Amino acid sequence: MAGAGHLPPLQEEGDAASSRSELLTERNIHNALPSSQEEEDPFRTRITHALALSLVTLPPKFPRKKKMVSLARLLLLVTVVAAAAARCAVSATTAARHPKGLRVHLTHVDAHGNYSRLQLLQRAARRSHHRMSRLVARATGVHVASSSSSKAVAASSGGGGDLQVPVHAGNGEFLMDLAIGTPSLSYSAIVDTGSDLVWTQCKPCNECFKQSTPVFDPSSSSTYAAVPCSSTLCSDLPTSSCTTSASKCGYTYTYGDASSTQGTLATETFTLAKSKLPGVAFGCGDTNEGDGFTQGAGLVGLGRGPLSLVSQLGLDKFSYCLTSLDDDTGKSPLLLGSVAEISSSAATSPVQSTPLVKNPSQPSFYYVTLTGLTVGSQHITLPTSAFAIQDDGTGGVIVDSGTSITYLEVQGYRALKKAFVAQMSLPVVDGSEIGLDLCFQAPSKGVDQVQVPKLVLHFDGGADLDLPAENYMILDSASGALCMTVMASRGLSIIGNFQQQNFQFVYDVAGDTLSSESESCRAHGSVAEPVRLCHTRTSFVCSPHMPHESTRHSALTAAMELLVLLLFLSLPVLPAHCVVVPAAAVRLDLARADANLTGHELIRRAVQRSLARPVVAAAVGGGGGGRRVGATAASEAPLAPGGGEYLVKLGIGTPQHFFSAAVDTATDLVWLQCQPCISCFRQLDPVFNPRLSSSFAVVPCRSDTCGQLDEHRHDDDACEYTYKYSGNSVTKGTLAIDKLAVGTNVFHGVVFGCSDSSAGGPPAQASGLVGLGRGPLSLVSQLSVRRFMYCLPPPMSSTPGKLVLGAAVDAVRNVSDRVSITMSSSTRYPSYYYLNLDGLAVGDQTPRMFTTATASSSSSSPATPGGASGGGGNASAYGMIVDVASTISFLEASLYDELADDLEEEIRLPRATASRRLGLDLCFILPEGVGMDRVYVPSVSLSFDGRWLELERDRLFVEDGRMMCLMVGRTHGVSILGNFQQQNMHVLYNLRRGKITFAKASCESLQ
């Protein structure tokens, strides 16, 4: 058959150039930009991008001579400014070049206080009780009284008061040294995994606690900038005080024991371990009170919220290894970034890992699932509810660096205490002087011969925290009391730092996993490398070389920023896209998402993803919205992005970051997950970090490009999007532009979604989606591709498929077995490639042609693609979407039932129970020892406006053991032509002429 062995000849996309003559000048400027292999000056690149974008906004009838004079003047000004900027940027780029991670040291708050052991115990217990009260109050909304006495603590475990307070964690046990501002001012701050906000005391101080270092004066720093109320950073606060959107963002954090901090949210340059971190959001506190912070000048939150240092740095992981309480010489290492790995050289036991659990009511805490306890030889099994997160957000177990001792929910603590008392051969004594509940009288000859029951905490995933005795028993040599550092609580359980000492804990934030390993923290190796920081959500153009917001700049810097502002003021009248059209066809391989799996498992997974893809059309009422965002069901797309059966390899940014993305003909937006990722699905590729790309820029809200989203919101002039798909599938982030490498071609200024929150997305092999739909933000629209084509081999083939962007107009002209069908359009879902399905035939049976009455009898599927709101197409036809991301096809329920009846009548094999393994409905039992290729299977033909597409056995059924099953599903929603039915075909989309051509071929033999 013609065209079966090679891809058809390709030609230049000629008709695109003529229709885009208005972009020729802009296109030439883009062609003059540095290639991705060259070293670029990011500021110059952004200026050139701005020039290219603003040039096309000159009125079409603007006199050519004046246009050239204006252009010449503008080019001269840009050249002078860019040259000056290149010189100014040198110092900024030196300190932050391609880092891997960061190491700082933590010091215990009492390390240099010359305290006795009893005093250390008393102080740690008192702080722990205060902190437990705060944490429980935060989790339950009820303040729990706390006291250093064991009696008061026991009372608190038996119930709490009714005072309702909005509280945060506060307090802590370990300090880190850092510096703030330009010039920098050094100070120490408490490190807290139970808090988010980074804050310090600031002048002028209305009310402040005493601190050992000078109070930070923001008026003395050239890099300080107050955050406006309109910023996303301000909205990230639990509560803020704002009068107008232009006013400064005020914050108030209240803690559970009358301690509080309030002031202004700002951004500043921080210095950690000699690494400069520009643009860190922090609280500049001018009114601070309480005795919980006197060891430091503020807090550094390492929690899971958006304002924590971990989130702001976009870190995938961090770790610490805490030295023992009475070690006044060793420093505890805190590792941020990729260096946060288990140190195999210092490890003394196997790595234990357990999932981190999220509590929507308390999103900042690091929750784990405690499944049981072992005391000595006794395994304590408790009800699942004992340590579970309750429906109201209370309960659960957190791992906390700021609490010294461990607190267990009363039911668990009582069982633990009972087991210890039973197995210890020592008398119980009062430990109220120390501040602990369970104490024993140690023998006068010492504790060397005392047998202490082992204590093991069991966690979900099979992880065991097997504690050495010194991590849960402590001796006060003065009184001879041997006490357990575990106590009771209500509303929240806490794994304290006393139990964590001499364990390395790795918080894999990206992977939602907590790992631990016993080791000597004093022997932990050293690594020191700088980190780079940039806020993609809060600055217009995010560069690793430029500080974040600043109100104090040199005159030259101000002039440069003014020029950028003037250039981008032209964006409201921009054409939607300013991307170079490919000069020739671009060829790409399409890899199957599950190419490494066996045939049965590959099909099973593909079917399961396909079954989750369509949604009942009747549930998507109304008109308008289409594919993109919306707060109501009317704006949801009827297809989920969970198919992702074919992947394409692309590169983005400068330098290039390579990633795999799922190809989807039923969506528009090109998007991938970006750091910092607030909530993302797991992916195999590293997450793209826009701050490492010198060609990355954020799309402003006032541009036409942002206006092409159905809904968007302003965030410091950045265009924020939300794409909501069926079910709970959603992706949110910032609309941006960057270089995109497609095959061997690099395209400048491609618009894409930089997603920082995604759920229900494509399989883990993909980092995002490449939309090939009909909307303005799809890749084919941005590249002005008038034709594209793909050829998909059979699912179990090891040969990748082929995707050609810019296929020739005669690509399938010489193929005899082909059918061309005119596409329809939908006013409700304009992105989809709709065909009008008006007939169905099975084998030699008389074709069933759908009349207006037949089509209208379906109560859930529109008779035309436009549905009730109209939209072209045959009024006697069903709308069917051509979809590459769904493996199986779907037919509206009444059509499917007719097809199933006709096939059952024709095939005449026993009908099997639906395949539970594959999830398919219509299956037949094959004769013993007979394969599917030896039984009679009629073809099925679909009529689209009278043009018939015939589907043979291999495009209809799949063999599964002694069954063969139909790869077509039943739906009450939109009908879909899946990729299984498109295998071994050239599928050519001629967007200019509005046609889709199906030409049979052998896709495995294509070159």
Phi, psi and omega in degrees: 000137183299142177078010185276335188264333183224159172294142179301157180301146184244152179223169180294146181283083189289323187286347180284323184296318183295327182275355182238031183299333181291348181258006187297316182295315178298322182295320179297323178295317177300322180294335180277353179294154179300147175287168184293343181275345184274154175280121185252150167271116189298322182292317178298320179298317180294321177299315181295320176300316181296318177299315180299321182288322185281334184300317184286356180272354175299140182303142182302328183266010177298129184306134185300320182296315179295324179298317181291322178296314179299319179296318181297317179297317181295319178298319180297315180297316180297319181298315180297313182295318181296322179295317178295320180296324180298322179288322183289335187278352187298312183294329181289329184275341186292319188280347187228069183248109173043069181278170175243327183179189187212141178236129173230167180250142176253139179240134179295144185298334181254016188297327185242030183264358181055042180271150173287168180298319178298318180295321177300315180297315182297316181294317180295318180295318181297315178296321180296319180296318177299314183292319177303318179300317180294314183295317178295319178298321179294321183284327186251342185081005181238125179287131179256123179299144180227153181206157178284347180275147180293330180294318179294322179295318178298323178295321180295329179285345180266000179156166182228172176285184183249017180286122180264121181223137172280112189235162174234177189288297179068176176059183179159174187242344184233142181249149172233147178268135177207177179223154184227144171090177177224107000293160188279146176241122183277145176199171177247145180222151178286133176269133187217113176283353180260007180228164178252309191295135167267125180212157176213164179284143184227151170276152352286133188265111177292315178207115183223152174277162181288141175223155187282342181251161178301145178286138183294133178249104183297335180290346179266359183251132181278353183247010179280139175212128176287143179274129179285160181295337182282352184283150174298327178302320179293320179290344177286345177289145175300319174219146178217157178246110182225137176262317176226164180294337181272348183284167179289147182275113178264148181229157172218123174245122179249136180251172193282001183226041180073004174278146180199163171219140175214154183171217184243133173283133185215175172238148184201163174273122176254152177237121176235125178050045177071008178259129179276130179237092182286152171075024178283130177281134181209163176268123178262094190276122177252354176222105185223133180213159182118157184264008185275354187240005190293343179287337181224182181258016181157196181233153170239105181283130176245021182288191186265001181281168186292339182264000179290160179297323179299314181291319182294326178279353181066035185281138174281332183202162170208163181210160172215161177222110190265128177286169185289162186303318185264016177270100183266009180245325183280144176256142182269123182282136171245121183249128182245129177097206188292344178282354181281073180239157174296129179276105184294332182289330182261354185290144178238002180206165180295154177290134177245129183231141178219149180293142169276134184254144179257137176244108183305332180284333180225073188290348183277334187283153174264095181273144171230167180254110178272119186259343181177176181225151171233125176242112184060238180265001185259121175268123182261112177257125182245159176303148180304328183289344186300317182242015184274153172287126183275168182299330181273006178091353178278175179078194181086171182233128177245153172259125192225129179277343187266355178251130183286306185263165181267141177239130178243145175310142190313315182300317179289321181295318181298319178295320178295313181298317180298317180294322180292314180300321181292328187260348177272136181263031181237151179289146178278137179232168180283126179252020186296331180296326179277327182102018179243161189268311186253112179229152178236151177277116181285149177299149181297335181278359179111178185252009183301326184261004181283129177269114180257127178302142177291156178229121179235130174259128182255132183238163178301145182089004178085009180282136177238129173259093183271102190274134169291157186303324182291352178266357176218353175237138181221139184253127170265104187296333182291316182262345183076017180273127176254110191243148176269132183268049175226138181222178183264154175208168174231135175097342181192137173253145187227128170269109187276173184285341177296323178283345181266353186297141182059030165238139169270125178251125179249118177265101177274091185293319181293322182266002180051050181223140173246124179241150179217155178204135180287129178199168177276114185291335178287340181266003185296133182294165182248140175219136178219107177221150185281164177238154174249150182222138172204141181264107179288337186271347190237357176238154183293308177240125188257109182238143178291349185257354184246135176296157179290202186307138178211142180256356181235113180223164173291164180300324180294316179298319179298320179296319179296316181295325178296321179297315178300318180298315180297320180296319184278352175296342179279354186299331182300334180256019179293147162298155186300323186223142180230060184245141180294132177285135179298135181288334179217174182297145177251123182254136181223149173275142174250112180263142176287142181300325184246038187298338183272001184266163176291164185303311183298312183293324178300312180296318182301313181294319180298319179295316181298318177295322180295320181296334180275355188278309182282154179229150180303121182296328182296335180284347182255074186279174176079186180238203175077243192351301185078221196277344199259231194267160174178151179274349182242167180298337182296337182259359179285146174280146181278006175235137175274153179274025186270000179292280175057046185282336181236135184245146177234145181264126181228170174229143181224146173088178177225110001291165185291137172249116184272141181206160176255139180226147178282134179273132185219115178279357183251019176214166184255305193298135167271121180213154174213162181285141184230152171276149353283131186266107182291315179208105185228155174282161181287142177221156182279322179286153172300145180287134182296133179249102185297336180290347178268356181257122180282350181254009181279138175212146180272139177281128180283155182295332186278000182279156175298328181300315178294326180294345179282350170280140179300318177223141175206168179225154181275136178215090185054042180073002175274146181270109180261134184238160170221121173254117182250122180254192182294157178062229181256014181284129182201149171223137182228150177171205184246131175285132187217175172231149177196173173287141177232122177268118179240107188066232178264004182259141176244124182249129180274149171068031177284131180278132180211163176267122177264097192272128175249004178206116182219146177212143178069033185274198182291176180296166186298340179291344183253148176257356181173203183231149170245107181282127177247022183287191187266358183282167186292339182263002178289162181295320181294325178289317181294325179273004182054036178285124180268340178216139169218159187211148171224161178221119188250120176288170178304152186306322185269010177282145176274356181275130178289156174283176181235137174236128180239117175264120184094034180296150183292154181296333180256027186303324182238019185296327184269005178271123186287320185269081183217158177218131179252132186232136178283130179283151172256177179227159181233126177290335181278321182230076187291348182280338189281151173267095184269143168237150179269107179275112184237008179195157181214134179222139178241118179056228182266008180292157178296128181302143174264113177260136187271121175272170179302321181294318180297313182297321184285347182289342177283125182273349187242346181242132183296145179289334175232160179303329180284351180063209184296336181275004179086208183112131189322183178105165180287126182292348179257020186238156171268144175280132177232130181269134171273118191226123180272345185267353175254130181286306182270159175271161178228137175241143175307145193310313183293324178290320179297317181299321177294318179297316181298318179297317181294318179294319180297323179291324184280317188285320175059040170247155178302133179279131182268160170298148181311140182289107178290331181291320181263338183082021180260152188268312187262107181229150178236146179275124179279148175299152181305125176075010182246127179276169182297330183289352182252003178250159181282125175229118179288154174283160175238129180244137178248133179258128177240105184051039177086357177261122189265130174250115183267133179242119181271183185312310186289346176258006182241314189241155172232141182271132181224094184066235179266019178237155166235134189236142180284127180273050176223136180248166181257133182220151172265006180250216184285143176281146186226136170263106186277174185286340177296322179282347180261000183297149181053047173220143160282120176249107186253123177259110176262094187289332180292318182264354178069040181230151170240130180246130175252118180233120185292141184203172172255097187290336180292334184263007180287149178247000000 
